[in-house]
Amino acid sequence: MPNLKDIKRRIHSVESTMQITKAMELVASSKFRHARERAEAAQPFFEATYKLMAEIAAEDPFFNSQYVNPRTENGSALLIVIAGDRGLAGGFNSNVLRLAQSRIEEITAQGGTPLVMPIGQKAVDHFSRRDVKVLQTYDHVAEHASIYLAMDMADLILKNYKRHTSLQSVEILFTNYVSPILQVAERLQIIPLTDLPGSHPRRCAVEYDPSPEAVFDKLVPQYVAGLIYGAIVESFASEQAARRTAMENATDNATEMIDTLSLQYNRARQGAITQEITEIVGGANAQQ
Amino acid sequence: MSTFRLLIVTPDRTLFDGDVQEVIARTTEGDVGILAGHTRYAAILKTGALTVKMENNETRRAAVAGGVIKVSDEKTTVMSTAAEWAEEIDPDWAERSRRDAEMKIEAAKNEPDRLERANLKLQRALNRLSVHRGL
């Protein structure tokens, strides 16, 4: 029979753990709400940018931009990998890092060189332990991500894309928020912009100042920054949702454990009382 | 006077969405005025002021930190990385960021990348100050 004191101590320990998981659950849900609001606020800007880019590409039959034309090379790619700054979020970090790792292997197998830009402490740590070329690292930026930071990132990325003609594509690996219980690690190609609606010149002349290419090229950094910003905010929302679920489960487990331990404790206590009574009765009988 | 729909969007919010009479914007090729029924048009905006004549004849000015303006049949869209109305601008903050930018320019003399960014920052701060003063 377990010692009463030991059980009591375990109950206390589980209770204090539960307080922590409960608090983390609440913090995660409040951070999650803010992240969703930010993601939604950025939407109209991003949509307007994308729409105009698509229009330029579709309307101008002579349209030609370095960001649209695919490069035929050996498959080298720049991967922007977004993970969290902290752990204790279920499979959030490991899912996106696993996706990145398998993409890196794929690129290497094709004879290309992967180049990585990790965002978030966990991603930075992951790639610092591995033999991969890292362009630039960013940690602890997701919670207070600003569009200006994303613009700096976009400038850096586009500069590298222009400079290194061996880079075939720029891809972003992030976690898409599907529902409170489902977040999926995904890969999205940013450059070249191959998914713009096809060129079917319609006769509705738009006057571009100074030229369609100039307007388009001005939009590309905005578009890339918008994508990065969106992916960071979306990943952050996913991280919080994942942490909330993980902590909810932890809290549930703790409650269950406390119930079991309380039952054990009460049984042990009852056993002890029964034994004491038996001893008293036995003692009294012996005296008669 | 006839009106048209104007939409001013930045990454963190929609600054304005409503009907207006006239928009004057500063593009890289010069100032353009847009009235209802303007031809389809798109241009790059410089960091500068955006003047809007509202439906009720009130004129409002906004500081715009570069971007793109696009006129289509159904609406005119201004996409900018940052935009705020003159009355929203905090002159103390703008003044501080002007001084900050000047310091950065001083510090980044030999680095063209950082110098360029500091210069843009200075332009934004000066633009905010001048739009605020024009109230």
Interface residues (C-beta under 8 A of the other chain):
Chain A: R38 A41 A42 P44 F45 F46 A48 T49 L52 I56 I147 Y148 A150 M151 D152 C204 A205 V206 E207 Y208 D209 P210 A214 V215 K218 L219 Q222 A225 G226 Y229
Chain B: L7 V9 T10 P11 D12 R13 T14 T27 T28 E29 V32 T39 R40 Y41 A42 A43 I44 G67 V68 K70 T77 M79 T81 R117
